[in-house]
Amino acid sequence: TTKYRPSNLSEFIGNKSVIQPFIRWLLEWDVNNKKAKCALVSGVSGIGKSLLVELILKKHDYNMIDLTIGDDRDKETITSTIVPLLKTKRTFNGQENVLVVSEVDGGGDYGFISSLTECIKASCIPIICICDDRYSQNIKPILNYCVDMKLVKPCFDDIYRLVYHVVTNEQIRISKQGIDRLYEQSNE
């Protein structure tokens, strides 16, 4: 997974229909558009949500401010650490800032979603929230401010091209039926 991890958008597998609307949202982001201040990227675990966000931000030279589940996400920390960053549109070298919040549907952190909602309302920079379950009740308060970017499992043809590339490069002998079985097992 590391060796064949996409390093640019052209290598990303599947969800081609989401990429251009996502890029358009990012490039046309407007602080005054209350209904589209945040992008909510959702899809099953392991589908490539964080990777897609990373590749898009890299391609368009944005600075990613990352808030993950491992970070302190209580109301105090967000107020003291994250809120000041939301007013800083650019880095010293001119890159535009984007806040990326992973696993927003994880819940459990006292005051996290209400603090995040306030951050979205007041932000002067784009915010991208990533979740597995777009329908989780935990994230309901932020939905009025989000544009939906739903990722789905890639089709067999996309997966087949990738597997074919890997087995050819690694000189692995596998039949078409073997690849079919791998694909079926990975979708369970």
C-alpha positions in Angstrom: 0.0 0.0 0.0 2.9 2.4 0.6 4.9 1.5 -2.6 1.9 1.9 -4.9 0.2 4.8 -3.0 -0.8 7.5 -5.5 1.5 10.5 -5.5 -0.8 12.7 -7.7 -4.4 13.0 -8.7 -4.0 11.2 -12.0 -3.0 8.0 -10.1 -6.1 8.1 -7.7 -8.4 5.2 -8.3 -12.2 5.7 -8.6 -14.5 8.6 -7.7 -13.5 10.7 -10.8 -16.9 12.3 -10.7 -16.2 13.8 -7.2 -12.7 15.2 -8.0 -13.7 18.1 -10.2 -16.6 19.4 -8.1 -14.3 19.2 -5.0 -11.6 21.2 -6.8 -14.1 23.7 -8.0 -15.5 24.1 -4.4 -12.0 24.6 -3.1 -10.8 27.1 -5.7 -14.1 29.1 -5.7 -14.4 29.0 -1.9 -16.0 32.2 -0.5 -16.1 33.3 3.1 -19.6 34.7 2.6 -21.2 31.5 1.2 -22.8 30.2 4.4 -24.1 27.0 2.8 -20.7 25.9 1.4 -18.1 27.0 4.0 -17.1 23.4 4.6 -16.7 20.2 2.4 -17.8 17.0 4.0 -15.9 14.1 2.5 -17.5 10.8 3.4 -17.2 7.1 2.5 -16.4 3.7 3.9 -13.2 3.3 5.9 -10.1 2.8 3.7 -11.6 4.2 0.5 -9.1 7.0 0.2 -10.9 10.1 1.7 -7.8 11.5 3.4 -5.6 10.6 0.5 -7.9 12.4 -2.0 -8.0 15.5 0.2 -4.2 15.4 0.5 -3.7 15.0 -3.2 -6.0 17.9 -4.1 -4.4 20.2 -1.6 -1.0 19.3 -2.8 -1.9 19.8 -6.5 -3.2 23.3 -5.8 -0.5 24.2 -3.4 -2.6 24.7 -0.2 -1.2 24.4 3.3 -3.1 21.7 5.2 -3.8 22.4 8.9 -4.6 18.9 10.2 -6.8 18.1 13.2 -7.0 14.4 13.8 -8.8 12.1 16.3 -5.5 11.8 18.2 -5.3 15.5 18.9 -7.1 17.2 21.8 -10.5 18.1 20.4 -12.2 19.6 23.4 -13.8 23.0 23.4 -10.9 24.7 25.2 -8.2 23.4 22.8 -10.2 24.3 19.7 -10.9 27.8 21.1 -7.3 28.5 22.0 -5.5 26.6 19.2 -7.7 26.3 16.1 -9.9 29.4 16.2 -6.9 31.8 15.7 -5.7 29.8 12.7 -9.1 30.3 11.0 -8.4 34.0 10.6 -5.0 33.3 8.9 -5.7 33.0 5.2 -2.1 32.5 4.1 1.2 31.1 5.3 4.4 33.2 5.3 5.4 31.7 1.9 2.0 32.6 0.4 0.2 29.2 0.5 -3.5 29.4 1.3 -4.5 27.6 4.5 -7.2 24.9 4.8 -8.3 23.2 8.0 -8.8 19.4 7.6 -10.7 17.7 10.4 -10.5 13.9 10.3 -13.1 11.5 11.8 -15.7 14.1 12.7 -18.2 11.3 13.2 -16.0 9.8 15.9 -17.9 11.6 18.7 -16.9 11.2 22.3 -15.2 14.6 22.7 -17.1 17.0 24.9 -18.2 20.0 23.0 -16.3 19.0 19.8 -19.1 19.3 17.3 -20.6 22.5 18.7 -17.1 24.0 18.7 -16.5 22.8 15.1 -19.8 24.3 14.1 -18.8 27.7 15.5 -15.4 27.4 13.7 -17.1 26.7 10.4 -19.4 29.7 10.8 -16.5 32.1 11.7 -13.8 30.7 9.4 -12.0 32.8 6.9 -10.4 29.7 5.4 -11.9 26.6 3.8 -12.6 23.7 6.2 -12.7 20.0 5.0 -14.3 17.5 7.4 -13.8 13.8 6.8 -16.0 11.0 8.1 -17.0 7.4 7.5 -20.7 7.8 8.2 -22.2 10.9 6.7 -25.5 10.0 8.3 -24.2 9.9 11.9 -26.3 11.9 14.3 -23.1 13.3 15.8 -22.4 15.5 12.8 -25.9 16.8 12.2 -25.1 20.3 13.5 -22.5 20.9 10.7 -24.5 19.6 7.8 -26.2 23.0 7.0 -22.8 24.5 6.2 -21.4 21.6 4.2 -21.1 20.6 0.6 -21.3 16.8 0.3 -18.5 14.9 -1.3 -19.5 11.2 -1.1 -16.9 8.7 -2.2 -18.0 5.2 -3.3 -16.1 2.0 -3.8 -14.2 1.9 -7.1 -15.5 -0.3 -9.9 -13.9 -3.6 -10.9 -12.2 -2.1 -14.0 -10.4 0.6 -12.0 -9.3 -2.0 -9.4 -8.2 -4.4 -12.1 -6.0 -1.8 -13.8 -4.2 -1.2 -10.5 -3.8 -4.8 -9.6 -2.6 -5.6 -13.1 0.0 -2.8 -12.8 1.2 -4.1 -9.4 1.4 -7.8 -10.4 3.2 -6.9 -13.6 5.8 -4.7 -11.7 6.2 -7.3 -9.0 6.4 -10.2 -11.4 3.6 -12.0 -9.6 1.9 -14.8 -11.4 -1.9 -14.7 -10.9 -4.8 -15.6 -13.1 -7.7 -13.4 -14.0 -9.8 -15.6 -11.7 -7.4 -15.0 -8.9 -7.8 -11.2 -9.3 -11.6 -11.7 -9.4 -11.4 -13.5 -6.1 -9.2 -10.8 -4.6 -11.7 -8.1 -5.7 -14.7 -10.1 -4.3 -13.0 -10.7 -1.0 -12.0 -7.1 -0.6 -15.7 -6.0 -0.9 -16.9 -8.1 2.0 
